[in-house]
Amino acid sequence: MTTTCVILDIGGVLEITPETGWVQRWEEQLELPLGTVHERMRDVWRAGSVGSISERDVHWEVASRLGLDVHQVEAFMADLWAEYLGTPNEELIAYVRGLQGRCKLGILSNSFVGARERETALYHFDELVEQIVYSHEIGIEKPDLRAFQAACASLEVGPESCLFVDDVAANVEAAQAAGMQAHLFENNIGTITRIAAHLDAGPLTSARVPLG
């Protein structure tokens, strides 16, 4: 069985996630200076991304720090998740689905507590790939090299056999530093072409290539 492997990011790659302006709308509604929400919530967002806070406690902190009632908190979090989850990148998802059985498939995502449940329900990424490594579940975010090591370990593959796809250059560079091949996602056609080249080269002969 081949050990060739493709690992993908979620937000900005498998999900299309443009900014919706939801934070600014809440600041206007609450008559807060621009930037106040992230300033007050920064440590909570960080804690949620590495799983050191529960969803329930996130809601409590939102209510406490922004002065929101229960219904406002629900609306605030719904807006957060709407931007976070975006819409599915149907073309790339369909292509990756067609790779099942040809190579090992995984996901490595900087995430937020509650992401697995929502993305499983909406997009069924658990049926698309063999392993999903979320930062909020391992307590480590990209570009920390340990995140890439965790993704490879979850699939029981060596980094040299893996192609990692991400839309953030720093994460692509970190993946290369971890011994993986890496591709900076800019569009579907370029990414599909790069994945195809990786699979055609095979696990032993794939050569590391520069960004893109």
Backbone hydrogen bonds, N-H to C=O, Kabsch-Sander energy under -0.5 kcal/mol:
donor,donor_aa,acceptor,acceptor_aa,energy
5,C,161,S,-2.3
6,V,104,K,-2.5
7,I,163,L,-2.8
8,L,106,G,-2.2
9,D,165,V,-2.0
12,G,15,E,-1.9
13,V,10,I,-2.3
14,L,9,D,-0.6
14,L,10,I,-1.1
15,E,10,I,-2.5
16,I,87,T,-3.4
17,T,15,E,-0.7
25,R,21,G,-1.9
26,W,22,W,-2.0
27,E,23,V,-2.3
28,E,24,Q,-2.3
29,Q,25,R,-2.5
30,L,26,W,-2.5
31,E,28,E,-0.8
32,L,27,E,-3.2
36,T,33,P,-2.1
39,E,35,G,-1.9
40,R,36,T,-2.7
41,M,37,V,-2.1
42,R,38,H,-1.2
44,V,41,M,-0.6
45,W,41,M,-2.8
46,R,42,R,-2.2
47,A,43,D,-2.2
48,G,44,V,-2.7
49,S,45,W,-1.6
50,V,46,R,-1.0
50,V,47,A,-0.6
51,G,48,G,-0.5
52,S,47,A,-2.3
53,I,47,A,-0.6
58,V,54,S,-2.1
59,H,55,E,-2.3
60,W,56,R,-1.9
61,E,57,D,-2.5
62,V,58,V,-2.5
63,A,59,H,-2.3
64,S,60,W,-2.6
65,R,61,E,-3.0
66,L,62,V,-1.9
67,G,63,A,-1.1
68,L,63,A,-1.1
73,V,69,D,-2.5
74,E,70,V,-2.0
75,A,71,H,-2.0
76,F,72,Q,-2.9
77,M,73,V,-2.7
78,A,74,E,-1.9
79,D,75,A,-2.0
80,L,76,F,-2.0
81,W,77,M,-2.6
82,A,78,A,-1.9
83,E,79,D,-1.7
84,Y,80,L,-2.4
85,L,81,W,-2.9
86,G,82,A,-1.4
87,T,16,I,-1.8
89,N,14,L,-2.8
90,E,88,P,-1.6
93,I,89,N,-2.6
94,A,90,E,-2.5
95,Y,91,E,-1.9
96,V,92,L,-2.8
97,R,93,I,-2.5
98,G,94,A,-1.5
99,L,96,V,-1.6
100,Q,97,R,-1.2
101,G,103,C,-0.7
102,R,99,L,-2.8
103,C,99,L,-1.0
104,K,4,T,-2.8
106,G,6,V,-2.3
107,I,131,Q,-2.0
108,L,8,L,-2.2
109,S,133,V,-2.5
111,S,49,S,-0.5
113,V,48,G,-1.3
115,A,112,F,-2.5
118,R,114,G,-1.6
119,E,115,A,-3.1
120,T,116,R,-2.5
121,A,117,E,-1.9
122,L,118,R,-2.4
123,Y,119,E,-2.4
124,H,119,E,-0.9
124,H,120,T,-0.9
125,F,119,E,-0.6
127,E,124,H,-1.7
128,L,124,H,-0.7
128,L,125,F,-0.6
129,V,125,F,-1.9
130,E,105,L,-2.3
131,Q,105,L,-1.0
133,V,107,I,-2.8
134,Y,132,I,-0.6
135,S,109,S,-2.3
137,E,134,Y,-1.2
138,I,134,Y,-1.5
139,G,135,S,-2.1
140,I,135,S,-0.7
144,D,141,E,-1.9
147,A,144,D,-1.8
148,F,144,D,-0.8
149,Q,145,L,-2.0
150,A,146,R,-2.1
151,A,147,A,-1.8
152,C,148,F,-2.2
153,A,149,Q,-2.5
154,S,150,A,-2.2
155,L,151,A,-1.1
156,E,152,C,-0.8
156,E,153,A,-0.6
157,V,152,C,-2.0
161,S,158,G,-1.5
162,C,159,P,-1.7
163,L,5,C,-2.2
164,F,162,C,-0.5
164,F,181,Q,-2.4
165,V,7,I,-2.3
166,D,183,H,-1.9
169,A,167,D,-0.5
171,N,168,V,-0.7
172,V,168,V,-1.8
173,E,169,A,-2.7
174,A,170,A,-1.8
175,A,171,N,-2.3
176,Q,172,V,-1.9
177,A,173,E,-2.1
178,A,174,A,-1.6
179,G,176,Q,-1.7
180,M,175,A,-2.4
181,Q,159,P,-0.5
181,Q,162,C,-2.5
183,H,164,F,-2.7
185,F,166,D,-3.2
185,F,183,H,-0.7
186,E,187,N,-0.6
191,T,187,N,-1.6
192,I,188,N,-3.1
193,T,189,I,-2.1
194,R,190,G,-1.9
195,I,191,T,-2.6
196,A,192,I,-2.4
197,A,193,T,-2.0
198,H,194,R,-2.1
199,L,195,I,-2.4
200,D,196,A,-2.5
201,A,197,A,-2.0
202,G,198,H,-1.3
206,S,202,G,-1.2
